[in-house]
């Protein structure tokens, strides 16, 4: 995978959409904010459409 999803925890509102939609990639960290624990846990198009595109505060980004 050339790029990996990354969660800006300063912007995360802990809504849980990414965790619910792509649990193989995202989980809640100890601070109750979403984090990417397995960037290869799903295909890029799945991460894009089910996490990045639906994040209400747009805090999930791709890192090269």
Buried (B, 14 or more C-beta within 10 A) or exposed (E): EEEBBBBBBEEBEEBEBBBEBBEEBBBBBEEEBBBBEBBEBBEBEBBBEBBBEBBEEEBBBBEE
